[in-house]
Amino acid sequence: MIVTTKKLFEAAYGKYAIGAYNINNLEQTMGLFQGCLMSRSPFIIQISKGARTYTHKKMLEAMIRTADEIFPEAVFAVHLDHGDEQTCMECIESGFYSSVMIDASHEDFETNIAITKKIVDAAHARGIVVESELGQLGGVEEHVSVSEADAKLTDPDTAKEFVERSGCDSLAVAIGTSHGAFKFSGNQALRFDVLSEIQRRLPGFPLVMHGSSSVPQEEVARINAAGGAGGSLPPAAYGSPGTFRTAATAPECRCVRRASRARTPSFRRPRRVPPPCFPRPDPAGSS
């Protein structure tokens, strides 16, 4: 069942992380649905601008719709990852996506608000929710490339104003994570002080943590101690030394990990069980 990320966040906030996984092909789609049902977890399917070109947007939509029929117990959102204005509008108009991310973080503050609000107005009119980004993560993810020198942490003093004026439903924050497989080079570290200040100004508001696929185990322990939760990454994942786990902070965070770096399990039907801690929503109110 396709729901909005807002529905997922409402059920998970302060309890557990919602994993978000980028897919590009059939094998990743099947592995994602099977793995999440085996672990009894709701999830977010992320489709990037590059994936929409590589596989073709109609093929991706058809695979996901078919998987939804094969695995009717699955509860998930379909989300555009790092969209520009044009791609967001295309996804909104398609009627397939339940959530889009508008990434205008490279723009100045006022322009970022204006672009985000434009997407929010169009999306909300169709029952679709919007994620936006304030601050900039370092690293490389498809067309998004930011050097460490140009990376900017989210300013807690402007986060509340941004959310209120833009109307976004969740906010991607820059707290020291980075896109790509290699993490924490030089003096990089997670800035829990910045995260705490953002949370204090936006209590109960869903925060999104991108670039979380190789967060060190000791940092995850701190996150879990603050009320978050994590799930094991496969041995194929790499980044900083040690054992890696998907991480979530005390405020509900969507932890991004590319499914293309995950092992695809053998194709076997999972046990028919509903995801935990997530009541089956009323279809009439699932948007």
N, C-alpha and C positions, 0 to 999 in steps of 0.2 A: 504494500500500500504506500503510495506516494503522499507524503505530508510536507508541510513547510518546515524549515529549520527552526522556526519559532515554536512550533509544537514540540519538537525534540528538546529544545532548550528549556521549555517550561517543565518538562518531565525530569530532565537531568540536572538542572541547575543545583550546584553545591553537592551533588551526589556522585556523579561519574562523568567521564569525558565522552563526547560524541566524536568518534573517529570519522575523518573525511578522507576519501580515497580517490585519486585520479585514475581514470580508466581510458584505454585507447583501443581495446580490441575484445574479442569474444572470450578469450581465455581469462583475461583479467576480470571481466564481468562475472563469469561463472564462479571463479575463485572467490571473488568478493562476496557474492550472495551466499555461497556455501559456507565460507569462513565465518561470516557474521551470524548466520543461523546456528552454526555449530557452537558459537560462543554466546548465543542468545543475546545479541547486541543490535540495537537500532544503529543506523549509520547514515552517512551522507555520501552520495555519489557525486564526485566533482568532474566536470567536463571543462577542459581548458579551451582557449581559443585555438591553440595548436591542434588539439585532439579533434576539434570540429572540422579542421582542414584535412588532417591526416586520414582519419577514418571516414569522414563525411558525416555531417550532423544527422542526416536522416538514418544512416546505418546505426549510429550510436543510439538514437532514440528508439529504433526498432528493437535493438538488442535488449535495452533496458525494459521496454514494455513487455517483451517476451519473457524475460527473467521474472518480471513481476507476476506474470501468469503462472510460470512454473513454480515459483516460491511465494504463494499468496500470504504466508505468515510474515514475510519480511516487511519491516517498517523502516522507511528511508525517505530522504529528501533528494531531489535532483537539483544540483547547484552549479551555476556557472562560476568558474574560478578565474580571478583576475581579468575581468572583462573591461573592455573600453566602452565608451558610450554607444557606439554602433552595435557592437556585439550584444550588449545588454538589451537594447531595444529589440533586436532580432529574437533573442531568447524569450523576452516578455511576450512578444507578439505570437510566438510559436504555440503558446498554450501548453507546453510540455514541462517547462521548468517550474519548480516550486520556490526557487530561491536564486538570486543572482548577486554577484559581487561586482560592484563598480569600483575600480581602482584608479582614482585620480590623485593618489598620494604624491605623485611627482609635481603636481600643480601647487600654487600658493594656497594658503588657507581659505580665502574667500572663493577662489575658483573651485576648489575641492568641494566646498559646501554647495555651491551652485550646481555643479554637475551631479553631485550625489542627490540633491533634492529633485532634480529633473527626473532622474531614474526612479527615485522613491515614488514620486507622484504617478508615474506611468505604471509602476509595478503594483502599488497598492490598489489602483483602480481595477486590477485583475486578480487581486487576492494573493499576490506574490510578495515575498519579503526580500529585503535588501541588506546586504553586508557592505560596509565601506571600510576604508583604511585611512588611518591617520598616523603619520610617521612613516619611515621607510626602512624595510629590512635590507640588509646587505645580501649579496649572493646573486645567483642566476637561476631563473625559472622561465624557460621559453623566451618570450619577448621582454620579460622583466629582468633587467640587469642593473644592479646598484653596487658600486664599489664600497668597500668598508669605509673609505674616507667620506663617502657621500651618504652613508646610512645615517638615519636620524631617529632617535628614540621618540616615542609618543610623548608629547608634553601633557602631563596631567591637568595643567591649568586650562588648556583649551579643549580637552576631550569632552567635558560636559557641554560646553557651548556648541561643539561640533555636532554632537548627537541631537541636541535640542533643535538646532536650526536646520539640520539636514533631514531629520526624521528617519534616519536609518534604524534598522531593527537589531543589528549587531555590529560590533566595531572590532576590526582587526588592529591590534596594537603591536608596536615594535618595542620589545623589551630585552633585546639581545640575541634572539634566535636569528637564523639566516637561511635563505633559500639554498637549495643544493645539498650535496652529500657531505661536504666537508665543513665541520663546525668548530667554533671556538679556537680559531687560530689567534696567535698573539695574546692580547689582553681581553679578549671577548669573554663575556659571562652573562648569565641571566640577571637582569636588574629587578629583583623582587621588590626593591623599594619603590621603583617607578610603577610597577604593577599594583602594589598596595595603594598608592596614592590615586591611581586611576579608579580602582575599585571603590575607594572611599568616596570619590566624587560621583560615581555611577553605581550605587548599590543595587544589586539585583539585575543589572543590565548585562546581557551576554557579551563576553569578550572573546575574541578569536585569536588564537596563537598559531601563526604560520611558521613554517620552517622548523618543525618540532620533531623531525624524524630521527635525529641523532643526538638528542639531549642526554648527557651523561647520567649514569645511574644515581650518583650522589645528589644531583639536582632534582631528579625525579623523587627521591626520598623526601626532600624538603617540600616538594609540591604536594605529595601524598599526605605528608604530615599536616599540611594546611587544609586538608579536606578534599584533595583531588583524587584521581584514580588513574591508573595506567594499564596498558596491555603490552605484552611482549612483542618486540620486533623480531623478524627472522634473522638468522645468522648472516644472510647476504647483505643486510643493511650495514652501512659503514659510515664513519665520521670520526668523532673523537673516541679515544681508547675506552675500552670497557664494555659492559653489557648495557644495551640501550632499551629503553621502554618508552612507549608513547606517553606523553605527559599532559596533565591538565592542572590548571591552577584552581585556587579556591573559588573564584568566580568561574562560571561555566565557560570553558574554552573548547573551541573546535580544534583538534590537533591534526595537522595536515601531514600525511605521509603518502608518497606516490605508490600506488599499487604496482607500478612497473618494477619496483625494487623488492617486491614481496614474492615469495614462492607461491605458485598456484597449486592448490591441493588437487588430488586426483578427483575426477568427476564422479562423485557418489552423492546420493541424496542424503541431506542431513536429517536428523530427527525432527519431527514436526512439533516444534515447541515455540511459544511466543517469546519475544525478547523480554528480559527481566526489567522490572521497575518502569515499564512503559505500558500503561493500559491501552488496549486497542481503541483508537479514537473512533468517534461516530463519523461515518463517511460523509454525512451531511455537513459536518463542521471541520472536516480535515483540511480545508484550505486556509 
